[in-house]
Amino acid sequence: MRFFIPSALALLLFFAVPRSAFAFDTVRGGQIFNTNCVACHAGGGNVVKGERTLRQADLEAFLPNYLTGHDTAIVAQVTYGRSAMPAFLDVLSENEINDVAAYVEDQASHGWS
């Protein structure tokens, strides 16, 4: 019984920490973002559709499924594109897209500071 409590606590902490903290590299994501995305999204903005920035409130308002899964919604947007945004399916690897999504989510949660 002595090991049950620490194990349960470890599982609780594992699931409480965002998935991106374990699997994805926000530094690498930032580098990829600066190479592929910054022309349209510098500082989390949007030069094509100014009201649809990468700020948290705009992601919540305009990005499909963002409220039910931040990383998944961003990954889908980067992978398949939508509206004026091109798809990066054939440009970036799955890991690169995941890293970019983690970077965007991290920046959005910190106000793109």
C-alpha positions in Angstrom: 0.0 0.0 0.0 2.9 2.3 0.6 3.7 2.5 -3.1 0.1 3.1 -4.2 -0.1 6.7 -3.0 3.1 7.9 -4.7 2.2 6.0 -7.9 -1.2 7.6 -7.9 0.3 11.0 -7.3 2.8 10.4 -10.2 -0.1 9.5 -12.5 -2.1 12.5 -11.5 0.9 14.8 -12.1 1.6 13.1 -15.5 -1.9 13.8 -16.7 -2.2 17.3 -15.2 0.9 18.5 -17.1 0.1 19.5 -20.7 1.0 16.9 -23.3 3.3 19.3 -25.1 5.5 19.6 -22.1 6.6 16.0 -22.5 6.7 15.4 -26.2 7.4 18.6 -28.1 10.2 21.0 -28.5 9.0 24.6 -28.3 12.5 26.0 -29.0 12.7 24.0 -32.2 9.1 24.9 -33.0 10.0 28.6 -32.7 12.8 28.1 -35.2 10.6 26.4 -37.6 7.9 29.0 -37.1 10.4 31.8 -37.8 11.4 30.0 -41.0 8.0 29.1 -42.3 5.3 31.2 -40.6 6.6 34.5 -39.5 6.0 36.2 -42.8 2.2 36.1 -42.1 2.2 35.6 -38.3 5.0 37.9 -36.9 4.4 38.4 -33.2 1.3 36.2 -33.3 -0.4 38.5 -35.7 -2.0 37.8 -39.1 -1.2 40.0 -42.1 -3.9 38.4 -44.3 -6.8 38.4 -41.9 -6.0 40.9 -39.1 -8.8 39.7 -36.8 -7.6 36.1 -36.9 -4.4 36.3 -34.9 -2.6 33.6 -33.0 -3.5 35.2 -29.7 -5.4 32.9 -27.3 -8.7 34.8 -27.6 -8.7 34.7 -31.4 -7.7 31.0 -31.4 -10.6 30.3 -29.1 -13.0 32.3 -31.3 -11.8 31.2 -34.8 -9.9 28.0 -34.7 -12.2 24.9 -35.0 -12.0 22.6 -32.1 -9.5 24.7 -30.2 -11.6 24.6 -27.0 -11.6 20.8 -27.0 -8.0 20.3 -27.8 -5.5 23.1 -28.3 -2.6 21.1 -29.7 -4.8 19.0 -31.9 -6.6 22.0 -33.4 -3.3 23.8 -34.1 -1.7 20.7 -35.6 -4.8 20.3 -37.9 -4.6 24.0 -39.0 -0.8 23.8 -39.8 -1.1 20.4 -41.4 -4.1 21.0 -43.7 -4.4 24.8 -43.8 -7.7 26.5 -44.3 -9.0 29.6 -46.0 -5.9 31.7 -46.9 -3.5 29.6 -44.9 -1.6 27.0 -47.0 -1.2 23.4 -45.8 2.2 22.3 -44.5 1.6 18.6 -44.9 4.1 18.2 -47.6 6.5 20.9 -46.3 7.1 19.9 -42.6 7.4 16.5 -41.0 4.8 15.4 -38.4 7.3 16.1 -35.6 8.0 19.6 -37.0 4.3 20.4 -37.1 3.9 19.2 -33.5 6.8 21.4 -32.4 5.3 24.4 -34.2 1.9 23.7 -32.6 3.5 23.5 -29.2 5.4 26.8 -29.8 2.2 28.6 -31.0 0.2 27.3 -27.9 3.1 28.3 -25.6 3.3 31.8 -27.1 -0.5 32.2 -27.1 -0.7 31.3 -23.5 1.9 33.9 -22.7 0.5 36.7 -24.8 3.2 36.4 -27.5 5.6 38.3 -25.3 
